[in-house]
Amino acid sequence: MGIIWTIIIGFVAGVVAKFIMPGPNEPSGFIMTTILGIVGAVVATFLGQAVGWYNAGEGAGFIGAIVGAIIVLFVWGLIQKNKAA
């Protein structure tokens, strides 16, 4: 059940991040949105553990996943902008 829960949270976090930070270079589609949210949760967990907010083995919560997805979406936009130029 853990993987399914991660996919659901990742999808919702990706949708919220795309809503907060819209743009022409954002990834589209169900799978890309889900991947965006899951990668965002992983980024938030890594950064939170590096800063000391989370212990080893603890994951980022829903808000952390959204913040991580916004970071990933920002980096994605920078990469796409440089690719188009």
C-alpha atoms as a printed R data frame, in Angstrom:
   type eleno elety resid chain resno      x      y       z
1  ATOM     1    CA   MET     A     1  0.000  0.000   0.000
2  ATOM     2    CA   GLY     A     2  2.993  2.324   0.522
3  ATOM     3    CA   ILE     A     3  3.784  2.669  -3.191
4  ATOM     4    CA   ILE     A     4  0.170  3.440  -4.097
5  ATOM     5    CA   TRP     A     5 -0.023  6.048  -1.328
6  ATOM     6    CA   THR     A     6  3.229  7.635  -2.553
7  ATOM     7    CA   ILE     A     7  1.879  7.825  -6.114
8  ATOM     8    CA   ILE     A     8 -1.380  9.418  -4.935
9  ATOM     9    CA   ILE     A     9  0.416 11.983  -2.735
10 ATOM    10    CA   GLY     A    10  2.907 12.622  -5.537
11 ATOM    11    CA   PHE     A    11  0.145 13.264  -8.044
12 ATOM    12    CA   VAL     A    12 -1.715 15.641  -5.740
13 ATOM    13    CA   ALA     A    13  1.518 17.464  -4.815
14 ATOM    14    CA   GLY     A    14  2.393 17.789  -8.513
15 ATOM    15    CA   VAL     A    15 -1.047 19.198  -9.362
16 ATOM    16    CA   VAL     A    16 -0.862 21.716  -6.503
17 ATOM    17    CA   ALA     A    17  2.680 22.752  -7.528
18 ATOM    18    CA   LYS     A    18  1.587 23.257 -11.148
19 ATOM    19    CA   PHE     A    19 -1.378 25.318  -9.910
20 ATOM    20    CA   ILE     A    20  0.854 27.508  -7.718
21 ATOM    21    CA   MET     A    21  3.558 27.962 -10.370
22 ATOM    22    CA   PRO     A    22  2.004 27.789 -13.852
23 ATOM    23    CA   GLY     A    23  4.043 28.383 -16.970
24 ATOM    24    CA   PRO     A    24  4.417 27.489 -20.626
25 ATOM    25    CA   ASN     A    25  7.409 25.188 -20.004
26 ATOM    26    CA   GLU     A    26  5.799 22.962 -17.398
27 ATOM    27    CA   PRO     A    27  5.440 19.222 -17.963
28 ATOM    28    CA   SER     A    28  1.934 18.072 -18.798
29 ATOM    29    CA   GLY     A    29  0.029 14.844 -18.493
30 ATOM    30    CA   PHE     A    30 -0.899 12.520 -15.663
31 ATOM    31    CA   ILE     A    31  2.379 10.598 -15.598
32 ATOM    32    CA   MET     A    32  4.628 13.678 -15.735
33 ATOM    33    CA   THR     A    33  2.587 15.401 -13.021
34 ATOM    34    CA   THR     A    34  2.857 12.312 -10.818
35 ATOM    35    CA   ILE     A    35  6.594 12.033 -11.435
36 ATOM    36    CA   LEU     A    36  6.969 15.741 -10.646
37 ATOM    37    CA   GLY     A    37  5.244 15.261  -7.291
38 ATOM    38    CA   ILE     A    38  7.152 12.096  -6.377
39 ATOM    39    CA   VAL     A    39 10.505 13.662  -7.265
40 ATOM    40    CA   GLY     A    40  9.443 16.741  -5.297
41 ATOM    41    CA   ALA     A    41  8.762 14.598  -2.244
42 ATOM    42    CA   VAL     A    42 12.162 12.927  -2.590
43 ATOM    43    CA   VAL     A    43 13.874 16.331  -2.952
44 ATOM    44    CA   ALA     A    44 12.021 17.674   0.096
45 ATOM    45    CA   THR     A    45 12.958 14.593   2.131
46 ATOM    46    CA   PHE     A    46 16.625 14.877   1.121
47 ATOM    47    CA   LEU     A    47 16.804 18.609   1.863
48 ATOM    48    CA   GLY     A    48 14.895 18.209   5.130
49 ATOM    49    CA   GLN     A    49 17.259 15.481   6.331
50 ATOM    50    CA   ALA     A    50 20.301 17.528   5.259
51 ATOM    51    CA   VAL     A    51 19.079 20.553   7.230
52 ATOM    52    CA   GLY     A    52 18.050 18.426  10.215
53 ATOM    53    CA   TRP     A    53 14.277 18.821  10.014
54 ATOM    54    CA   TYR     A    54 13.718 15.088   9.500
55 ATOM    55    CA   ASN     A    55 15.472 12.112  11.043
56 ATOM    56    CA   ALA     A    56 16.838  9.263   8.951
57 ATOM    57    CA   GLY     A    57 13.946  7.186   7.678
58 ATOM    58    CA   GLU     A    58 11.405 10.003   7.981
59 ATOM    59    CA   GLY     A    59  9.879 11.389   4.826
60 ATOM    60    CA   ALA     A    60  8.627 14.831   4.008
61 ATOM    61    CA   GLY     A    61  4.957 15.476   4.597
62 ATOM    62    CA   PHE     A    62  2.424 16.718   2.090
63 ATOM    63    CA   ILE     A    63  3.487 20.371   2.390
64 ATOM    64    CA   GLY     A    64  7.127 19.357   2.005
65 ATOM    65    CA   ALA     A    65  6.239 17.369  -1.111
66 ATOM    66    CA   ILE     A    66  4.528 20.429  -2.591
67 ATOM    67    CA   VAL     A    67  7.529 22.651  -1.838
68 ATOM    68    CA   GLY     A    68  9.854 20.043  -3.329
69 ATOM    69    CA   ALA     A    69  7.653 19.784  -6.426
70 ATOM    70    CA   ILE     A    70  7.746 23.579  -6.822
71 ATOM    71    CA   ILE     A    71 11.549 23.450  -6.659
72 ATOM    72    CA   VAL     A    72 11.626 20.685  -9.283
73 ATOM    73    CA   LEU     A    73  9.158 22.605 -11.462
74 ATOM    74    CA   PHE     A    74 11.325 25.741 -11.218
75 ATOM    75    CA   VAL     A    75 14.435 23.810 -12.264
76 ATOM    76    CA   TRP     A    76 12.461 22.149 -15.092
77 ATOM    77    CA   GLY     A    77 11.441 25.593 -16.373
78 ATOM    78    CA   LEU     A    78 15.054 26.805 -16.310
79 ATOM    79    CA   ILE     A    79 16.212 23.759 -18.249
80 ATOM    80    CA   GLN     A    80 13.440 24.112 -20.835
81 ATOM    81    CA   LYS     A    81 14.124 27.841 -21.228
82 ATOM    82    CA   ASN     A    82 17.828 27.190 -21.874
83 ATOM    83    CA   LYS     A    83 16.950 24.369 -24.250
84 ATOM    84    CA   ALA     A    84 14.712 26.634 -26.347
85 ATOM    85    CA   ALA     A    85 17.315 29.423 -26.615
